[in-house]
Amino acid sequence: MIDSHTHLFYCERPEAEVVASAEEAGVKRMLNVGLDRPTNLLAVASSGCYEGVFATVGCHPTEAAGFDDDIAEEIARLAADNEKVRAIGETGIDYYRDSASPAEQKRAFEAQIEIARDRGLPIVIHARDPDGETGAVDDVFSILDARGEGVDVILHCFAVPWRVQDAIDRGWYCSFSGVVTFPSAGELREAAAKLPDELVLVETDAPYLAPQPVRGKPNEPAYVVSTAEVVAEARGVSYAELERTVEANARALFGW
């Protein structure tokens, strides 16, 4: 199994223990996702310490107030200089929090799309709205439609089941977190069932969003197994079959 999105640098236990537990659970590869300058460096450093850990570098939308040409150049350089950097992001739009203006977020997002295209890397997308609103999701789709041609897109922590057909039509990957295991997430499980095999991924977003069996506890890459079990059930396939599917998708995307 794989974890397509985790933040090892935020996990409560020592990183070596978290990675070892993941490997014991059968999670052989994981993508450690950078969010800003400090965590980009941590993600890259971890990828050099563990065979199964790979990195992304990027600027999260909530960090976009400080985004400038220097940060863009640093992201591009890290992506070019480190062979275990396999994606750009996490980037996107977040209107749930107001730490960066919409204009600042869009500027950072658009710049990172260009870096992903220039480096031939996929882009990891974050989109979050206040409850009952869809502006961030709508803006993400619009910006990617306008600027993202030729870039592989991963909709991280996919939680917008009403847009699943739009994602399918665009050939975008949808990565399901522990949210899909929650009793209230019936529509999300239906979306997971609808996706074609070649667009399905699973993730933890550790240390956040632990799946139902460990809900309320700090999440870790090992727990992606619980999420994958629910996605497999929703799709009417065995765990082993889903494992083969998501491993093949991650290998195609990240080249690991």
N, C-alpha and C positions, 0 to 999 in steps of 0.2 A: 504494500500500500504506500501511497505518497500523501504528503500534506502540502497542498499548493500555496498555502499562505499561513505563515506563523511569524511571531516576533520573539525569538529566543531571548533577546536582551531584556525583555520585560518579564519573563517567567520568574516565579518566586524561587524555585530551587536552582542550584548551580547548573550552569549550562551543560556541563558534561553529564550530569545525572539525567537531565531532561532528554538529551540526545540518546543516552544509553537506554532509558525506558522506552523511547520511541522504537529503537531498533529491536528491543525485546518483544514489543507488540507487533512487529512485522512492518513497521514504517521505515522504509529503507532510504527514502529521499524526501527532503523537505526544502521549501523555499522560504528563506529568512528575509523578511520584507523590511527594507529601510523606509524611514518616514521623514528624515531631515538630515542635516549635516552630521551630527553626532551618531545617530543610529545607522546611517549609511556606512560609516566607518566600522561600526560594531558588526554589522551584517557581513561586510566583506571580510573582516578579521575572522569571524566564526567559520566562514566558508573555507578558510585556509586551514582550520584546525580539524575539521571532520569531513570524511570522504563523502558522506551522504547529505551534507548541508551546502546549499547553493544560496545566492544572494540576489536581491534587487536593490537598486538605488533610485531615490526619487525625493519628491517634496509633497507631503500630504497636504490636502487643501486647507486644513486648519493651521498649517505652518506657512501659508503662502504670502502672508503680509510682508515677510522679509525676503521674498524671492526676487533675485536680480540676475543680471548676466553672469556674475561670478558664480552663483550657485548653479546656474544652468551649465556653465562650463565645467564645474567640478563634477556634476552628475555625468556629463558626457565623458569626461576623462576617466572616472572610476569605471564606467561601463566599458571603455576601450582598453583599459590597462589590466583588468582582472578577468581571467578566463572563466571564473566561476560566477560572475555576474550574468544572470540569464534573463533579466527583465528590467523594465523601467517602471518606477512607481513605488509605493502606491500614490496615485494621483487621482484627480477628479474634482468633484464639487460636493461641498458640505454646507447646507443651509440650516442644519440642526444647531450648529454652534456658530458664533459670530466673531471668531478670532481673526478672520480675514474677510475682506469685502468680496462681493461677487466678482468685481473687476480684477482684483488681485488673484483670486482663485482661477479665473479663466485664463489670465496671462500665464500663470505657472503651468496649468494644464496643457495649454496649447504648445508651450515651449517643450514640455516633456513628450508630447506626441511627436514633435519634430526630432527629438533626440532618439526616440524609439525607432522611427523610420530610418534615420541616418545610420544607426547601429545595427539595424536588422533584428531588433529585439521585440518581443511582445510587451504590451503595456498592461499594468495592473490597475484596475479602476475601482475607486471608492465613490459611492453616491449615497448621500443621506439627507433626508428631509425631515422637518418637523412633522409630527403625526398628522395625517390627513392631507398633507401637501405632496406635490410631485415635481416642484420646480427644479430641484437638483438633478433628479433622474432625467427629466425632460431636457435640461441643458447638457447633461453628459451625452445623451443620444444625439442631440443637435450638433454639438461640437465635434464628436467623432464622425458623424455623417459628413460634415464639412471638411474635416482635416485629417481623418484617420485612414484614408484609403491606403491599402497595402500593409497596414499594421495589424498584427494579431492582437485581439482584445480579450482580456479576462475580466468579467464582471465579478469581482471579489465579494464574498458574503452575499450571494445573490438572494434578494429578498423582495423582489418586485414581480410576483407571478403574473400580473397583468401585462407585463412587457416581455414575457418569455417568447411569444411568437415573433416579436420584433427582433429579439436577440438571435433567434434561429434564422430568420430571414437574412440577417447580416453576417451569419457565420461566427458569432461571438461565443466564446466559452463562458459557461456559467458555473461558478464554483460555490458549492453548498457548504455552509458552516453548520455548527451545532444547532442553530435555530430551526433547521429542518426537522429535528427530532422532537421539538416541543409539541405537546398535545394540541396546542392552538394552531399549528402550522399546516393544517390540511391542504390549503391552497398551494402552499410552497411544495408539498410533496407531490401534488398533482402536476406542478410545473416540472419537477424533477423527472416525473414519469414521461412527460411530453418530449423532452429533449432527445435529439438523435444521439446515438452513442458517441459520436466523434466530438461532441461539445460539452461533455460532462466532466466536472472536476469536483473534488472534495477538499476541505480545508478545516483548520481549527480556528484561525485568527487568535491563537493563543497569545496571551493568557486570558483572552476574553471568550465569551459565548460558549461555555462548556456545554456539551450535549446532555440530554436529559438524565442519563444514569449518574452523572457527576455534576449536575446543574447546581450552581451556587458556589462551586469550588473553582480554584484557578485552573484554567485550561492548559493542556500540554499537547504536543504533537501525537503522543500515544493515543489520545482519545479520539483521533480522527477515525479510528476503527468503528466506534459507536455510530458516528455520523454515516459512515459508508454502509453499515448494516441497514440503517433506515432507508437510505437512498436505494440500495439494492432491493429491499422489500417493496418500496414504492414503484420501482421499475419492473418488478416481477421477475427478477433474475437472482441467481445465487451471489453470495458475497464474492466467491472466487471469480465469477464472470465480471462483476463490477470492478474488482481489483485489476483484472487484465485490461479492462476498458480505460480506467483512469490512468493506469501506469502508461499505457500506450499514448494517451492524449498528452500527458505531461512530458513524455519523452519527445514527442513531436514538437511540442511548444518550446521546451527548455533545453533540448539537446543533451539531456543527461543520461 
